Amino acid sequence: MNARITDISDKVKVILNEKEGLRQEQCDVQRLMHRTILAFLLAFVTVLATYFSEGLVRENYKAILFLSLSQVQVLLFLLFCSLLSIAHVRAAYIAALEHRLNQLAGENLNVWESEICPKYVMGATSPCFITYAVQGIGYLLIFITLIYLSYDVTEHILWGVGLTIEVLVVLGLYLWSFAKRKEIETLAKKKLGVKRENPE
């Protein structure tokens, strides 16, 4: 049976080790998110090049190509949303670890995920959050363009309806990933035994 950790310095070391591991995993996820964005944009550029080129692809094959690339983009966007959700879960847990670490230390030693990020990175008026929002709008415009080009080639309304539904689903998941962070952080704080701060 393992001895219970009672020494504060040992507890701090455990939290720091876990925090460092999570930060490394967070960096790996963000790199994968960047690659996903590049693949998404590459698929869209391929659609545009195919649509506006003459003789590159036979006209009767364009519809099949557009359908295939549109589904590739849907899958890439779903992957991006899942990676974004994973990033938010880790960030929320790191914030809870920081709160616990600061309580054990008796002063604010770590404030990045617990105080700086919520206000200056993920806050509604922060440049990073606005960039995320613009990115989401950009994805939406790409999908709308894809729907238009696809309908123009196939002239079938069901295709446009199907892609529109997919747009709403992936956009909903994109926004949902932002909404869950606070809930996860609150749960993690409770599990870690973080005491509520006294209001000033």
N, C-alpha and C positions, 0 to 999 in steps of 0.2 A: 504494500500500500504506500502510495506516495505521500511524503510529508507535506502538510499544508503550508503554503507560502505565507509567512507572517511578517517578514521583514519588508519595510516599505521600499528599500532600494532594489530588492529582488523583484517586487511587483512592478516597479518602474521599468526594470530591464525586460521583463516579460512583455509589457505593453509596447515598449520601444521596438523590440524584435518583431512583434506582430504587426505593428504600424509600418515598419520598414518593408516587410514582406508584401503587405497590401499596397504600398506605394509603388513597389516594383511591378506588381501585377497590374496596377492602374496604368503605368507607363506602357506596358505591353498591349493592353486593351486600346489605348489611345493610338498607338502606332497602327494597329489593325483597323481602327476606325478610319484613319487617314487613307490607308490602302483601299478600303471599301469605297470611300468617296471618289478616289481616282478611277476605280473600276466602273462606278456608276456613271461618272462623266464620260469615260471612254465609250461606254455603251451608247450614251446619248449622242455623242459626236459621230459615232458610226451610223446611227439612224439618220442624222442630218446629211452626212456625206452620201449615203445611199439614196436618200430622197431627192436630193438636188443634182445628183450625177446622172449622166446619160450613158447608157451602155454598160455601166458597172455591174448592174444586176438586172436581169430580165424583169419586165413590169409585173408579170404574173407571179414572180417569186418574191416581190417586195412585201406583199402582205404577210407571207409566211415569215420573212426575216423580221418585219416589224413586230409581229406577234411574239416571236422568240425573244427578241431584245427587250420588249416591254416586260416580259415575265422575268427576264434576267434582272432588270432594274427593280422590279417589285421584290425579288428575293434579296438583292443587294441592300435595298432600303430596309427590309425586315431585319437583315443581319445588322445593319447600322443601328436600328432601334434597339435590338437586343443587346448590342455592345454598349450603347448609351445607357441602358437600364442597369447593366452590370457595373458600369462606371459610377453611376449614382448610388448604387447599393454600397459599393466599396467606400465612396466618399462619405456617405452617411455614417458608416461604421467607423471610419478613421476619425470623424468628428467626435463621435461618442468616446473613442479611445483617448482623444486629446482632452476631453472634459474630465475623464477619470484620472488621467495622468496629472493634470493640473491640480485636481483635488488632492491627490496623494502628495504632490510636491508643495502644496500650500501657496502656489503662485502660478501665474499664467506663463508657462514655458513653451507651450505649443498652441498656436491659435490659427494656423493656416486653414484647415478644413472647418473648424468650429466657429471661427469669427470672420476671418478675412474673406474666404470663398463665398459664404452666404450673402455677404454685403457687396463685395467689390468684384466678384467673378460671376456668381449666379443670381445676384440681385436684379430686380426688374429693370433698373436703369444702368446696369453695368455694361461696358462695351462687349464683354464676352457673351452675356445673355442675349444682347441685341444681335450679335453675330450669329448665335444659334438660331434666333428667330428668323433672321434674314435667310439663313441657310435653309430652314424649313420652307419658307416662302419660295426660295429658288427651286427646291425639289418639286414643290407643287406646280410651279410654272413649267418645269421640264415635263412633268406628267401631262399637264394640259396640252402642251405642244405635241407630245407623243400621241395623245388621244386624237388631236386634230389631224395630224399627219396620217395616222392609222385609218381614220374614217375616210380621209380623202382618197386613200388607196383602195380600201375595201368597199366603201360606200355601204357599210352595214351598221345600223344603229346599235345593235346588240354589243358590238365590239366596244364602242364608246361607253356604253352603260357599264360593261364589265370592268373596263379600266378605271372608270369614275369610282366605282365601288372600291376597287383596290386602293385608289388614291385616298379615299376617306379612311380606310382601315389603317394604312401605314401612317397617315398623318395623325390619326387618333393615338396610335401606339407611340409615336414620336412625342406628342404632348403629354401622354400619360407617364412617360419615363421621368419627366420633370416633377410631376405631382407627388410621386411616391417617396421622394428623398426625406422629407421632414418626418413622415410616418415611420420610416425605417430608422432614422436617427433616434427618435423618441423611444422606439422599442429597444434599440441597442443600449441606450442610456439606462433604461430600466433593468435590463439583464446584467449590465456591468455594475450596477449599484451606484450610479451617479446621483448625487444628492442635488435637489433643486437649489438653484442659486437664490440667495435672498435678494428681493427687489430693492434697488437703491432708493 
